[in-house]
Amino acid sequence: MTATPQTTYERPAIPNRPGGWWHNFACPVHGAELLPGESTSETQTFRCPAGCEVSGEPYSGAWTVMCHQQAARRIRLAGHRGDAAHVFEALAQYRALLDTVGNKPNEDAEPWMVRGRLFHQALTEAIWGVAVADGIWALCEQLPDLDWGPAEDDARSLLAAILETVRAGRAELIDAGKLKSNYTAWLTAAERLASGALAALDGDLDTRGDLMTGPVGLARHLQAAILPDGWEWEGAPYYHMFVLRASLLSLRGWSAAEIPEETQQTLRAMIGALTAISTADGTVPAIHDSPVARRAQDLEYLETMELAGQLFPDLVAQTAAIRDAAAARLGSEARETVAMIRGWIGGAGDGVAGRSESGPGTQTGAAAGPAEPAQPEDAVGLSVFPDAGFGIVRQGGTGFSAILDFGPHGGSHGHFDKLALYFYGRGVWWQPDPGAPPYGSFLRYPYAGVRSHPTVRIGNGEQAECSGKLLDTRMDGGTAFLAAETRGAYPGVLLRRRVIMAPDHLIDIFDVEADHGADTPSGEISLGFRPDVDFAVRPVPGDPLQWRSTWGEGSELLFGTHLLPHTPQGPFGLRSVPVRAPADRPHLWRSGADWTLDAGLAGNPLTRFASLYSAADPAAGLDVQDGRIIVTVSGRTYTYAAH
C-alpha cells in the first residue's frame, strides 16, 4: 500500500532526512492510522482519530515517507506543467539528500525488507522514483529546448541512484525465486521510467528498451504473477490494482499495437477482474490485505482506470464506475491526475476475446470468451473467478451484490476467511470485508483472523491456511446459483456454503459437517455476522429456531430471516456481539452477531445455518423441509432444492 497526503501545488517541501516505513504510521493504543502532521520534524506530534498523541520514531519516519511521496507527486505535476524552476529546485534538494545518505542500503530497515537507500524498502523507493522520473521526462517533452544547466547533472545523478536501487532490489527478488512478487512490478516500472527519463535528457523521446523482451521484464512478471482467471496471485483487490497500475505506468510512450498479444490479453483480463468485483457505486471491496477508504487509494484507482481506458478504449464504460467514484472524492486532484497521464499509452488494444465483463449474465474468469448478450438492467448477474476463488452475484435492479470468498490463502496478504460472504449495496456496505490497517498496527493480524469475517469459526481456533473448491456456478431461469466448500479450514470438518441470488432475494445456506470418527476441534460452532451499518437482531416469537435481522437505516435497508432447520443439541442462539468497524476505523465498534451452537461438533456433527435476505420485504418467509428451500417474498413463493 502507498500513502499520499492531499495535494497542494507549492514550492518544494522536501524532507531533509530519509523516510522509514509508512505502515508504522499507526496509533499504538487504538491501532488506527494516524492523522497527518504539519512537519517532518522528529519532534512532530501526531494525533490518532481517537484523540491520542504520539511523537518520535517510528511515527516521524513513517510520516516522512508520505511527505517524500507527496514531494515526488509535485515534481511530477511540475514537469507536466513545464515548471522548470520547481523541478530544478527539487532535484537539487534530493541530490543533496542522497549525497548525505550515501550509496548504501538503509541501515534502519527491518531484516525481511528488500532495502532501499532513501527509504526502508526498495519498493517505496520505486514508487517515489516513478513519479520523480516521470516529472523529469515530462519536462523534457514540455520544453525540448530547455537549458538544464547544473540541473541536468542533478537529474542524471538522481536517476542513476534510482536505477541502482531498483535493479539491486529486483536481482535480490529473482535470486530468492520471487519473480511473481508485487514488488517486481514497481521495480520494473521505476527502471522503465528512469531509463526513459535519461534517454529524454539525451533528446530521445521515443525509447522502448527491453520492457517486454527482457528476462525479468513486464511480460515475464505477468506470466508468473497473474492467474489464468486474470487475478494477481495474492487474491487481494488492492494488490491486484497495485500490480496493474505499475504495469500500465511501465507502458509510457507505448502504443497498443506494440504490446504483445499475450500481454494485452493478460492486462485486459486484469482490468475485467477488478471491474467485475466492484459494486454498483464503484467501490472495490477491501478483500484480504486491502486498505479501506484512503485518499491515496482513490488516486491510485483513478489513475489505473484512466490508463486502462487509454489502452482499451472499448473498456472505458466498464471502468467508469470505479474511475468516477474515485474522481468524485478527489475533486481537483482528479483533474490534475487525468491531465498528467493524458496520452500515456496510445490505444487502441487489439480487442481480443477473453473478457471478464461486470454486467449482468454469467462470466467465468478470463476464460469466459466474448461477453454474454446484453441483459436487462434489473437482471441477476454472476461472475466467477475459479483460480482466485471469488464468486460474485448481483441484483441489477437494487444494486445488491454478494461476494463468496473461497480461493487460495494468498500468501502473506491472505486472511483466514474461507467461505466468507460479503454484502454490498448501492452506497452502503451491509457486510463488507473489513480490510487491513497499516501493517505496523497491532491490529493487523486480528483483522486478518476468522473472528473479523462473516464465516464459520470452531472454538477459539483460527482457520488454517487453505483453499476451497468450487461446486456449482450457473444461471437458471434468471437466478444465480453458487456453491463452494473446503475441508482444510479445520481438521476433520467439511464447510460448505451455497448462495442463491434471485431478483428480489438472496438465500445463504452454510453446512458444517464433522467427518465420522475424526478428531475434530472442540468448542462452539459460530457463524459470524459482521455488519458496517446499524444492525439489530430479534427472535421470532413462538419459534426458538428462527430470528430476524435488520441491516442499515433509511432507504438502504436489508432484511434477514435466519433459521436452524433442526433443533441443535445444547444451548444455541443468534447473539449480539461487539465487532470492530472496518480497518479505516479500527478504534470504533459496531453491533454484530454470532450464530452459535455451544455444544459444538461433539453434539452437532451436522449443522445447517439457513438465511434469507431481501431489500424488499421485512417479513420474508423461509422454511427448509423435505429437501426443499421454500421462500416467500412480497407475497410470492419460490422453491429450491436444498442440496
C-alpha positions in Angstrom: 0.0 0.0 0.0 1.1 3.6 -0.6 0.1 6.8 1.0 -0.2 10.3 -0.4 -1.4 13.3 1.6 -3.7 15.8 0.0 -2.1 17.6 -2.9 -1.1 21.3 -2.7 0.9 22.6 -5.6 3.6 24.8 -4.0 7.3 25.2 -3.8 9.2 22.0 -3.0 8.6 20.9 0.6 11.2 18.1 0.7 12.0 16.5 4.0 15.7 16.8 4.9 16.1 13.3 6.0 15.3 9.7 4.7 11.9 8.1 5.3 11.1 5.0 7.2 8.2 2.5 6.6 4.8 4.2 6.2 3.0 1.2 7.7 4.3 2.3 11.1 2.0 5.4 11.0 -0.5 3.7 13.4 -1.6 4.5 16.9 0.0 2.1 19.4 -3.2 2.3 21.6 -6.0 2.1 19.1 -4.3 0.6 16.0 -5.7 3.3 13.7 -3.8 5.2 11.0 -2.6 8.5 12.5 -3.8 11.9 11.2 -1.4 13.9 9.0 1.2 16.0 10.7 2.4 19.6 10.0 6.1 19.0 9.5 8.7 16.2 9.3 10.5 17.3 12.4 11.5 14.4 14.7 9.6 16.2 17.5 6.4 16.5 15.5 3.3 15.3 17.4 0.7 13.1 15.6 -2.9 12.5 16.7 -5.0 9.4 16.2 -8.7 9.6 15.4 -9.5 8.6 19.0 -7.5 11.6 20.4 -4.2 10.0 21.3 -1.0 12.0 20.7 2.3 10.3 19.8 5.7 11.6 18.7 9.2 10.4 17.7 10.0 7.2 15.9 8.7 5.2 14.1 5.9 7.6 13.5 8.0 10.5 12.4 9.9 8.3 9.9 6.6 6.9 8.6 5.1 10.4 8.1 8.3 11.4 6.3 7.7 8.7 3.7 4.4 10.2 2.9 5.9 13.7 2.6 8.5 12.4 0.2 5.8 10.7 -1.9 3.9 14.0 -1.9 7.0 15.9 -3.0 7.5 13.4 -5.8 4.0 14.0 -7.0 4.6 17.7 -7.0 7.8 17.2 -9.2 5.6 15.1 -11.5 2.9 17.8 -11.7 5.5 20.5 -12.3 7.2 18.5 -15.1 3.9 18.1 -16.9 3.1 21.8 -16.5 6.6 22.8 -17.8 7.5 24.4 -14.4 11.3 24.0 -14.7 12.1 26.2 -11.7 10.1 23.8 -9.4 11.7 20.7 -10.9 15.2 22.1 -10.8 14.9 23.2 -7.1 13.5 19.8 -6.1 16.2 17.8 -7.9 18.9 19.9 -6.2 17.5 19.2 -2.8 17.1 15.5 -3.5 20.6 15.1 -4.8 21.9 16.8 -1.7 19.9 14.4 0.5 21.1 11.4 -1.4 24.7 12.6 -1.1 24.1 12.8 2.7 22.5 9.3 2.8 25.4 7.8 0.9 25.5 4.9 -1.5 24.5 2.2 0.9 21.3 0.3 1.8 19.1 1.9 4.5 20.5 0.7 7.9 17.2 1.1 9.7 15.3 -1.3 7.5 13.9 -4.5 9.1 15.8 -7.7 8.2 13.0 -9.1 6.0 12.8 -6.0 3.8 14.3 -5.6 0.3 16.1 -2.4 1.3 16.2 1.0 -0.3 18.5 4.0 0.2 16.1 6.8 0.8 13.5 4.6 2.4 13.5 1.4 4.4 12.1 -0.5 1.3 13.2 -0.5 -2.3 9.5 -0.8 -3.1 8.9 2.6 -1.6 11.8 4.0 -3.5 10.5 2.6 -6.7 7.1 4.2 -6.2 8.7 7.5 -5.4 11.1 7.1 -8.3 8.4 6.5 -10.8 6.9 10.0 -10.0 10.3 11.7 -10.0 11.4 10.1 -13.3 8.1 11.0 -14.9 8.5 14.6 -13.9 11.9 14.8 -15.5 10.7 13.0 -18.6 7.6 15.3 -18.9 9.7 18.4 -18.5 11.9 17.3 -21.5 8.7 16.8 -23.5 7.2 20.1 -22.5 10.4 22.2 -23.0 12.6 20.3 -25.5 14.9 23.3 -26.0 15.3 23.9 -22.2 18.8 24.7 -20.9 19.0 22.5 -17.9 22.4 23.8 -16.7 23.5 22.3 -13.4 20.1 20.7 -13.0 20.9 18.1 -15.7 23.7 16.7 -13.6 21.3 16.6 -10.6 18.7 14.8 -12.7 21.2 12.2 -14.1 22.6 11.6 -10.6 19.2 11.1 -9.1 18.0 8.8 -12.0 21.2 6.7 -11.7 20.6 6.3 -8.0 17.0 5.1 -8.7 18.2 2.6 -11.3 20.9 1.3 -9.0 18.4 0.7 -6.1 15.6 -0.9 -8.2 17.9 -3.1 -10.2 19.6 -4.4 -7.0 16.2 -4.9 -5.4 14.9 -6.9 -8.3 18.0 -9.0 -8.5 17.5 -9.9 -4.8 13.9 -10.9 -5.5 14.8 -13.0 -8.6 17.7 -14.7 -6.7 15.1 -15.6 -4.0 12.7 -17.1 -6.6 10.2 -14.3 -6.1 9.7 -13.1 -9.7 5.9 -13.0 -9.1 6.2 -10.6 -6.1 4.2 -7.4 -6.5 7.4 -5.6 -5.7 8.7 -6.7 -9.1 6.1 -4.8 -11.0 7.1 -1.5 -9.3 10.8 -2.1 -9.6 10.3 -2.7 -13.3 8.2 0.4 -13.7 10.8 2.5 -11.9 13.5 1.1 -14.1 11.5 1.8 -17.2 10.7 5.4 -16.4 14.1 6.2 -15.0 15.7 4.8 -18.2 13.2 6.7 -20.3 13.9 10.0 -18.5 17.7 9.5 -19.0 17.0 9.0 -22.7 14.8 12.0 -22.8 17.6 14.1 -21.4 19.7 12.9 -24.3 17.0 14.1 -26.7 15.5 10.6 -27.3 11.7 10.8 -26.6 10.9 7.6 -28.3 12.6 4.9 -26.2 11.2 1.4 -25.6 14.1 -0.6 -24.1 13.6 -4.3 -23.3 10.5 -3.9 -21.2 8.7 -6.8 -23.0 11.6 -8.9 -24.1 13.9 -8.8 -21.0 14.2 -11.9 -18.9 12.7 -10.1 -15.9 10.6 -7.6 -17.8 6.9 -6.9 -17.7 5.8 -9.8 -19.9 7.7 -12.3 -17.7 6.4 -10.9 -14.5 2.8 -11.0 -15.6 3.2 -14.6 -16.8 4.4 -15.5 -13.3 2.1 -13.4 -11.2 -1.3 -13.5 -12.9 -3.6 -16.5 -12.5 -5.5 -17.9 -15.5 -8.7 -16.1 -14.5 -7.0 -12.7 -14.6 -6.3 -12.1 -10.9 -3.0 -11.3 -9.4 -2.0 -14.5 -7.4 -2.5 -13.0 -3.9 -6.2 -12.5 -4.5 -6.3 -9.1 -2.9 -8.1 -6.5 -5.0 -5.8 -3.7 -3.8 -2.6 -5.6 -4.7 -4.2 -6.6 -8.0 -4.7 -3.0 -8.8 -1.2 -2.2 -7.4 0.4 -4.5 -10.0 -1.9 -3.5 -12.8 -1.1 0.2 -12.1 2.6 -0.4 -12.2 2.3 -2.4 -15.4 0.3 0.3 -17.1 2.7 3.0 -15.9 5.5 1.0 -17.4 3.9 1.4 -20.8 4.6 5.2 -21.0 5.0 6.1 -24.7 4.0 2.7 -26.0 1.2 2.1 -28.4 -1.2 -0.8 -28.0 0.0 -2.2 -31.3 3.5 -2.6 -29.9 2.4 -4.7 -26.9 2.4 -8.5 -27.5 -1.0 -10.1 -27.7 -0.5 -12.3 -24.7 0.4 -9.3 -22.6 -2.6 -7.4 -23.9 -4.8 -10.4 -23.0 -3.4 -10.5 -19.5 -3.9 -6.8 -18.9 -7.4 -6.9 -20.3 -8.3 -9.8 -18.0 -6.8 -8.0 -15.0 -9.0 -4.9 -15.8 -12.0 -7.1 -16.2 -11.4 -8.9 -12.8 -11.3 -5.6 -11.0 -14.4 -4.2 -12.5 -16.3 -7.4 -12.0 -15.8 -7.5 -8.3 -16.6 -3.8 -7.8 -20.0 -2.7 -6.6 -22.7 -0.8 -8.3 -21.4 2.5 -7.0 -17.7 1.8 -7.9 -16.5 0.5 -4.6 -13.7 -2.0 -4.9 -14.1 -4.3 -1.9 -11.2 -4.4 0.5 -10.8 -8.2 0.5 -7.7 -9.6 2.2 -4.9 -7.2 2.8 -6.5 -4.1 1.2 -6.8 -0.6 2.7 -10.2 0.9 3.2 -11.3 4.4 2.1 -7.9 6.1 1.8 -7.4 9.2 -0.3 -4.2 7.8 -1.7 -6.1 4.8 -2.8 -8.5 6.9 -4.7 -5.6 8.5 -6.6 -4.3 5.0 -7.5 -7.7 3.6 -8.7 -8.4 6.7 -10.7 -5.0 6.6 -12.5 -5.3 2.9 -13.1 -8.8 3.1 -14.7 -7.8 6.1 -16.8 -4.8 4.2 -18.2 -6.9 1.1 -18.7 -9.3 3.2 -20.9 -6.4 4.5 -22.9 -5.0 1.1 -23.7 -8.5 -0.4 -24.3 -11.0 2.3 -25.3 -13.7 -0.3 -25.5 -13.4 -0.7 -21.7 -14.0 2.9 -20.9 -17.6 2.3 -20.0 -16.7 -0.8 -18.0 -14.2 1.1 -15.9 -16.3 4.2 -15.4 -17.9 3.3 -12.0 -14.5 2.9 -10.3 -13.0 5.8 -12.0 -15.9 8.2 -11.4 -16.3 7.3 -7.8 -12.7 8.0 -7.1 -12.8 11.2 -9.1 -15.8 12.5 -7.2 -14.0 12.1 -3.9 -10.7 13.7 -5.1 -12.0 16.9 -6.7 -9.2 19.0 -8.2 -6.6 16.2 -7.6 -8.6 14.1 -10.1 -8.3 16.7 -12.7 -4.5 17.0 -12.0 -4.1 13.3 -12.3 -6.0 12.9 -15.6 -4.1 15.8 -17.1 -0.7 14.3 -16.2 -1.4 10.9 -17.9 -3.3 12.1 -20.9 -1.8 10.3 -23.9 0.3 8.0 -21.7 -0.5 4.9 -23.8 -1.5 5.0 -27.5 -4.7 2.9 -27.9 -6.4 1.0 -29.1 -5.9 -2.5 -27.9 -6.5 -5.4 -30.2 -9.9 -6.2 -28.9 -9.0 -9.8 -28.1 -11.6 -12.1 -26.7 -11.4 -13.3 -23.1 -13.1 -10.6 -21.2 -14.5 -10.6 -17.7 -17.4 -8.3 -18.0 -19.0 -6.7 -15.0 -22.5 -6.5 -16.3 -25.4 -9.0 -15.9 -25.0 -12.5 -17.2 -22.6 -15.3 -16.5 -18.8 -14.9 -16.7 -16.1 -17.3 -15.5 -12.9 -15.5 -15.2 -10.6 -14.7 -18.1 -11.6 -17.9 -20.0 -15.2 -16.8 -20.4 -14.7 -15.7 -24.0 -16.8 -13.0 -25.6 -19.4 -11.3 -23.3 -22.8 -12.7 -23.0 -25.6 -10.9 -24.9 -26.8 -7.8 -23.2 -29.3 -8.5 -20.3 -32.0 -6.2 -18.8 -30.6 -3.7 -16.3 -32.5 -5.4 -13.4 -31.3 -8.9 -14.3 -29.3 -11.0 -11.9 -25.6 -11.4 -12.7 -23.0 -14.0 -11.9 -19.2 -13.7 -12.2 -16.9 -16.5 -11.1 -13.1 -16.5 -10.8 -12.2 -20.1 -10.0 -8.4 -19.6 -9.6 -8.5 -16.6 -7.3 -11.7 -18.0 -5.7 -14.2 -15.2 -6.0 -17.9 -15.8 -6.8 -19.9 -12.6 -7.3 -23.7 -12.5 -7.6 -25.6 -9.2 -8.0 -29.1 -7.8 -8.5 -29.1 -5.3 -11.3 -32.2 -3.5 -10.1 -31.3 -3.0 -6.4 -27.5 -2.8 -6.7 -27.3 -5.6 -4.0 -24.1 -7.7 -4.6 -22.6 -10.5 -2.6 -19.1 -12.0 -2.9 -18.2 -15.5 -1.8 -14.5 -15.9 -1.0 -13.4 -19.5 -1.5 -9.9 -19.3 -3.1 -6.3 -19.9 -2.0 -5.0 -18.2 1.0 -2.9 -15.7 -1.0 0.4 -15.7 0.8 1.3 -13.1 3.4 -1.6 -10.9 2.3 -4.2 -13.6 2.8 -6.8 -13.6 5.5 -8.3 -16.5 7.4 -11.7 -16.0 5.9 -12.6 -19.1 3.9 -16.2 -19.2 2.7 -16.8 -15.6 4.0 -19.8 -13.9 2.3 -19.8 -10.1 1.9 -22.8 -7.9 1.2 -22.7 -4.5 -0.6 -25.4 -2.2 -1.8 -25.5 1.0 -3.8 -23.8 3.4 -1.5 -23.9 1.1 1.5 -21.7 -1.6 2.9 -24.0 -4.0 4.7 -21.4 -6.7 5.5 -18.0 -5.8 3.9 -14.7 -7.4 4.2 -13.1 -5.3 6.9 -9.8 -4.8 5.0 -6.5 -4.2 6.7 -5.0 -1.4 8.9 -1.4 -0.3 8.3 0.8 -3.3 8.8 2.6 -1.7 11.7 -0.7 -1.7 13.6 -1.1 -4.2 16.4 -4.5 -4.9 14.9 -3.2 -6.2 11.6 -3.4 -9.9 12.5 -6.7 -9.6 14.4 -8.2 -8.0 11.2 -6.9 -11.0 9.2 -8.4 -13.5 11.6 -11.6 -15.5 11.3 -13.3 -13.5 14.0 -13.3 -10.5 11.8 -15.0 -12.2 8.9 -18.5 -13.4 8.2 -17.7 -17.1 8.1 -17.7 -20.1 10.4 -15.4 -20.4 13.4 -15.0 -23.5 15.6 -14.0 -23.0 19.2 -11.3 -20.4 19.7 -9.1 -21.7 16.9 -8.1 -19.9 13.8 -8.9 -21.3 10.4 -5.9 -22.9 8.7 -4.4 -21.5 5.5 -6.4 -23.4 2.9 -8.2 -23.3 -0.4 -11.8 -24.0 -1.2 -13.4 -26.0 -4.1 -16.0 -24.6 -6.4 -19.0 -26.9 -6.5 -21.7 -25.0 -8.5 -21.9 -22.0 -10.7 -24.8 -21.4 -13.1 -27.7 -19.3 -14.1 -31.1 -20.9 -14.3 -34.2 -19.0 -15.1 -32.8 -15.6 -14.2 -31.5 -16.9 -10.9 -27.8 -17.3 -10.0 -26.5 -20.4 -8.1 -23.1 -20.6 -6.5 -21.6 -23.1 -4.1 -18.1 -23.9 -2.7 -16.6 -26.0 0.1 -13.4 -26.6 2.0 -12.0 -29.4 4.1 -8.9 -27.5 5.0 -10.1 -24.8 7.4 -10.4 -27.2 10.4 -9.2 -30.8 10.7 -11.9 -33.4 10.1 -14.5 -30.7 9.2 -16.3 -30.0 5.9 -17.5 -26.4 5.4 -19.9 -25.9 2.5 -21.7 -22.6 1.6 -24.4 -22.3 -1.0 -25.7 -18.9 -2.3 -28.8 -18.4 -4.5 -29.5 -14.9 -5.9 -32.9 -14.0 -7.4 -34.1 -10.6 -8.5 -35.6 -9.8 -5.0 -33.8 -12.1 -2.6 -30.7 -14.0 -1.6 -30.5 -17.4 0.1 -27.4 -18.4 2.1 -27.1 -22.0 3.3 -24.0 -22.8 5.3 -23.4 -26.5 6.3 -20.9 -27.6 8.9 -20.2 -31.4 8.9 -17.8 -33.4 11.0 -16.1 -36.4 9.4 -17.2 -39.6 11.0 -14.7 -40.7 13.6 -12.4 -37.8 13.0 -10.5 -36.0 15.8 -12.3 -32.6 15.4 -11.7 -29.3 17.2 -13.6 -28.8 20.5 -15.6 -25.7 21.3 -18.7 -24.0 19.9 -19.7 -23.6 16.2 -20.3 -20.0 15.3 -21.3 -18.2 12.1 -20.3 -14.6 12.2 -22.4 -11.6 11.1 -20.1 -8.6 10.6 -22.1 -5.5 9.6 -20.8 -2.0 8.9 -24.3 -0.5 9.4 -26.8 -0.2 12.1 -27.7 -3.8 12.9 -30.5 -5.4 15.0 -31.4 -9.0 15.5 -34.5 -10.3 17.3 -36.1 -13.7 17.9 -39.3 -14.7 16.2 -42.0 -15.1 18.9 -43.1 -18.7 19.4 -40.3 -20.1 17.2 -37.0 -20.7 19.1 -35.2 -21.8 15.8 -35.8 -18.5 13.9 -34.7 -14.9 14.1 -35.0 -11.7 12.0 -32.4 -9.0 11.4 -32.4 -5.5 10.1 -29.3 -4.0 8.4 -28.9 -0.3 7.8 -31.2 2.7 8.1 -33.3 5.0 5.9 -33.9 3.7 2.4 -30.8 1.5 2.2 -32.2 -1.4 4.3 -31.5 -5.1 4.1 -33.8 -7.6 6.0 -32.7 -11.0 7.1 -34.6 -14.2 8.2 -32.4 -16.8 9.9 -33.4 -20.5 10.5 -32.0 -23.6 12.1 -33.9 -26.4 10.3 -33.3 -28.8 13.1 -33.1 -28.4 16.9 -29.4 -28.5 18.0 -28.0 -30.3 21.0 -27.2 -27.9 23.9 -27.7 -24.2 24.1 -27.8 -22.1 21.0 -28.7 -18.7 19.7 -28.1 -15.8 17.4 -26.3 -13.5 19.9 -25.4 -9.9 19.7 -21.6 -9.3 20.0 -19.4 -6.2 19.5 -17.3 -6.2 16.4 -14.7 -3.7 15.1 -15.6 -1.4 12.3 -13.6 -1.8 9.1 -9.9 -1.1 9.1 -10.2 2.6 8.3 -11.9 3.0 11.7 -10.4 0.3 14.0 -11.0 2.4 17.1 -14.8 2.2 16.6 -17.1 -0.7 17.4 -20.3 -2.0 15.7 -23.0 -4.3 16.9 -22.7 -7.6 15.2 -23.7 -11.2 16.0 -22.5 -14.7 16.3 -24.9 -17.6 15.5 -23.6 -20.1 18.0 -24.2 -23.7 18.9 -22.5 -24.2 22.3 -22.2 -28.0 22.1 -20.0 -27.7 19.0 -19.3 -30.6 16.7 -19.5 -33.2 19.6 -23.2 -32.5 20.0 -23.9 -31.3 16.4 -21.8 -33.3 13.9 -24.1 -31.9 11.1 -25.3 -28.3 11.3 -27.1 -26.2 8.8 -27.4 -22.4 9.1 -30.1 -21.1 6.6 -30.6 -17.3 5.9 -32.8 -15.3 3.6 -32.0 -11.7 2.7 -34.2 -9.2 0.9 -34.2 -5.4 0.5 -37.9 -5.6 -0.4 -39.7 -7.4 2.4 -39.0 -7.2 6.1 -41.4 -10.1 6.7 -40.0 -12.5 4.1 -40.5 -16.1 5.0 -38.0 -19.0 5.0 -38.5 -22.8 5.5 -36.3 -25.7 4.9 -38.0 -29.1 4.8 -38.2 -32.4 2.9 -35.2 -31.4 0.7 -36.7 -28.1 -0.3 -36.0 -24.4 0.5 -39.3 -22.5 0.5 -39.1 -18.7 0.3 -41.9 -16.2 0.4 -41.0 -12.6 -0.6 -43.6 -9.8 -1.2 -46.4 -12.4 -1.5 -44.6 -14.6 -4.0 -43.4 -18.1 -3.1 -40.2 -19.7 -4.5 -39.0 -23.3 -4.1 -35.4 -24.5 -4.5 -33.7 -27.8 -3.9 -32.0 -27.9 -0.6 -28.9 -29.9 -1.8 
